Amino acid sequence: MEYFDNIIGQEHIKTHMLAAVRHENPSHAYLLCGEKGSGKKMLAEAFASALQCESESEKKPCGKCLSCMQMMTGNHPDVIYVRHEKPNVISVDEIRRQLNQDVGIKPYRSKWKIYIEDEAEKMNVQAQNAALKTLEEPPDYAVILLLTANTDSMLETIRSRCVTLAVRPVREDVLKRYLMQKAKLPDYRASLCTAFARGNVGRALWLSTSQEFEESREETVSLLKSLKQKNVNDLAAVARKKVEKGADPGAFLELLQLWYRDILLYKATKSTKHLIFSGEVQYIKKTAAACSFEGLNRILDAILQTADRISGNVNAELSMEWLLLTCRDEQAGRA
């Protein structure tokens, strides 16, 4: 069971939901939109828990009543999770069986019967049209929560019948403090995870414990610190490794962008206060002295161009090789 107090950020959504709980007047349909890991499901479950809570106190969910205990074990009879068997599509039959046919049955013991449908963007057109029939004339006791990472994939007729609540990126200072307190990360690691997560709490928590991410970071820093000693064949081999077996080079490009952003920031301010790679201060200072502002901006532009080229299906290996050569050659300049 989720509590609103455990969810960082999203004050606009929590305020809206808590008002609906307090006045006992939730909308019959909500569309919670935000990228994967942004906290949509946590918000939906906290809302469901608060609506179903039987406590007379203002603080809901209480965590003690029978309803809250059932939410904790995932066995509340009046909170239904709409499931789908196939990974990439929610079929019309699944919507008819789990929503349309079920919604006519009154709640077993609660005032509300709540439906939570994650990955709602995976409903095909037929499934969305089936769901629309319930959204158009829902029973008074029904509350339907559609969670989606892509509102554009939802029919306009669906969107028009829902209260849309957009999950926003969490502020960097809030997210960093959360990682340091909850995940017990040191300042340096929390800064890197926060910058890389871009306001996504779920992604930040994954990064905080990911050995794969830590190894990638160490490998990338080691490469960048030895870049000037690499010849063309060396860089071609690195580029090949970064894209082999269909791997997504996006994470590597993000690390490069953060690294050179640090160098540019130090060169402009001579301050180490806001550096993400704060454990590499001496090398960042040395590289900042060796690079011109124009050269650093050319590197950052090249990183963006490489991302665009790869997303546009230009040969990824050649694009990465060109980028690494650009980084090496610009670092060889003088301020």
N, C-alpha and C positions, 0 to 999 in steps of 0.2 A: 504494500500500500504506500502511496506517495503522499507527502504532506507539502502544502504550499511553502512552508518555511524552509524546506530542503531544496527548493528550486531557486537558483540564482537568476537575477534579471527578470525580464518579462513582467514587470510591475503592471503594465497596462492590461495584460491578459488576466493576471491574478486579481486585480481590482475588479474587472468586469465579472469574473466568475464568482468571486466572493459576494459581490452585490446580488447576483442571481440566487446564490445559496441563502443569503440573509433574507431576501424578500420572497423566496420560494417561487420565483417566476423565470426559470430558465427558458431559453428559446428551444424550440423543438428540433432545431438543426444547427450545427456549428461546422465550419470548415477551418481547421487548424492547419496553417500552411507554414512550412519551413524546411530547410534542408535536412537530410538524414543526420541524426545525432544532435539536433538542435533542442530537443526536449519536448516535442509535441506529445509523445505518449505519456511522459511524466505529468504534464499539465492535464491531459485528458483523464488520467487515473486519479489525480488529486481532486479534480472537479467531480468525478463520479463518486469518489469516497465521501466528499463533503456533502453532496446532495443526498446520499443514502444514509449518512450518519444519523443515529437516533438520539444523540445527546441533546439536552435542553440548553447547553451552554452555547455561547456565541462562537467559540473556537471549534471549528470543524475542519477535518474529521478529528474525532476525539481519540481514536486508537483503542478504545476500551469496550464499546458497545458490540452487540452481536454482529451488526452490519459491518462495522470496522474490522472485526475479527475475520469475517468471511472475505472481506476485501484483501486482507493480509495473506490469506491462503489461496486467493484466486478462485474462490468458490461461491461468490455471491450469485444467487439465482436470478437476480434482476439486473445484473451487469453482464452483457453478452458481447463477446469479442467475435467479430465477423472474420472468419478464417478463409484462406484459399489454398487449394492443393498445389496448383501449378505456380512456379516461382514468379512468372512474369505477367500473369493475367488473372483477374477476378472475373469469373464467368457469370452469366445471367442466371444460371441454375443455382449458384451459390448465394446470390443476392435474394432470389426468390425464396430459397429454403431458410436461410438464416435471418433474413430481415422481413420480407413481405409477409411470409406465412406466419412467422413467429410474433410479429408485432401486434397481431390481433388478440393474442393471449394476454390477459391482464397480469400485472405484476403479482408475484407470489406473496410478498409480504411488505413491499415498499411502496412509497407514493409514486416513484419514478421507475421506469424501465429504460435502461441506458444501453445504447449500442455504440461500441467503439470499433471503428474500421480503419486499421492502419493501412498505409500504402493505397489509399483510395484512388490514386491516379492510375492504378493498374486495372480498374474496371474498364471493360470494353464498352463500346457505345450501347450495346444491348443491355449490359448490366447497369449502366448509368440510367438508361431509360426505365429500367425496372425499379431502381431505387427511387427515381423521381415520383413514381406513383405513391410511394409511402410518404415522401417529403411533401407532396401536394396536400395530402389529407391525413396527417399523423394523428393517432389517438392523443388525448390530453396528457396521458402519462408518459409518452415517448420522448426521449432525448437522444438524438443521433449525432455522434461525433465522428466526422470524416477527417482523417489525418492525411495530408498530402505534401509531397515535396515539389509538386508542379501543378499549380492552380490552372495553368493554361490547358492542361489535359482534361479538365473537368468541363462538362457542358455548361453553357451560360445559364440554362434553365436550372441546373443544380446550384450554381453559385448564387443565383438570384433568390433562392429559397433558404439560404444559410446565412448565419452571422459569421463573417469572415474575421478570423483572428490571426494576424501574422506574427510568427515567432521571430524576434529580432536578434541580431548578433549581440552577445554580451560584451559590455565595455571591457577593454583590455585590463584596466587596473582591477576591476571587480573579479575577472576571471583569474588573473594572476594570484590575487589574494586567496581565492577559493582553492586553487591548486596547492598553494603553500600550506594552507590549513588542513584541507581534506586529504590530499595525496602526500603531504609532508615533503614536497619538493623543495630543494634549495633554490635560492633566488635565480641563479643562472639558468637552471633547467626549467623553472616555471616561466621565465621570460621567453625562452625558445618555444616551449609548447604553446604558450599563449599566442605568440606571433604566428606560429604555424597553423593554429586552429582557426584563426580569423573569427573569433567570437562564438564558435561552436563548442558548447560544453562537452558533448559526447565525444567529439574528436579530441578535445584537449585531454580528457581523462584517458582515452585510449593511448594517446601519445605519451602520457606520463608513465605508462607501464610497458610500453612497447619496446622490446629488445631490438626488433627489426629497425625501428626508427632511430634508436640510439646508435646502432651499428652503422646505419646509413649516414647519420650526422658525423660520426667519427671518420668514416671513410671519405666523406666529402671534404671535410676540413683538412684532412691529410693531403688529399689531392690538390686542393687550392693552395696550400702552403708550399707544395713542391712543383707548382705549375710551370715556373720559369725554367725548370730543368728538363721538362718533357719535350721530346721531339714530335714531329708529325705522326710517326708510326705509333708512338706511345699514346697520343691523344686519340688517334683512330681506334686503338684497342679499347680505350676507356669508353668512347662513344658506342662502340659495338656492344660492350658489356651492359651499358645503360639501357639499351633497347632490345637486348636479346630475349627470346622467348615471349615476345609481346608485352614486356613489362612497360608500365606507364612511367615515363620519365618526368611526369609532373612534379613529384615530390622533390626530385633532384633539382629541378629548375627553381622551385620555391626556396630551397636551401641556398642556392646561388644568389637569388635575388636578395635574401635577407643578409647574406654575407657582404655583398657589395654595397648594400644599403648602409650597413654599419661603417664600412670604410668611408663612404661618402659623408655620412653624418659626422664622423670624427674629423675628417678633413675640413668640413665647414665650420664646426663648432669648437674643435680641440677639447671636447668634453667626452668622458667615458660613461656619463651618467645613464644614458638611455641605450647603450649598446646591448644587443641581444646576445651576441657571442662575447660576453664579458670575460670569459675565461681565456680569450685569445687577444687580450688588449695589446701586448707588445707587438705581435705580428700585424695587427690592424693598424697600429701607429706607423710601422715600417712601410706597409703597403700604401697607406694614405700619403706618405711623404714621397713615394716613388711614382704615384699616379697623378695625372692632371685631372681637374674637374671634368674636362671634355672627355678624357679617356674613360673615366668612371661612368659618365652618362652614356657613352657609346656602349659600354658593357651592359648596363641596365637595359638599354634599348635593344641590344642583341638578344638578351634573355627573353624579352617580350616577343620579339620577332620569331625566335625559335619556337616558343609556345604556339604562336599563330601558325607557323609553317607546319608543325606537327599536327595540330588540330585540323589543318587544311589538307592533310594527307600527303604533304611533301615528305620525301625520304627522311625518316627520323634519324637514322644513323649519320647521314651527311649533314643534316641540320645541327646535330649535337657536336659533330667534329668541327664545323665552322664556328660554333659558339665558343668551344674550348680554345681554339686557335685565337679567336678575338680576345678572349680574356687574357691569355698568355701574352699576346703581343702588346696589348694596352698596358699591362702591368710592367712591361719592360721599358716603358717610357719614363720621363722625368717630369716632375711638377714644374 
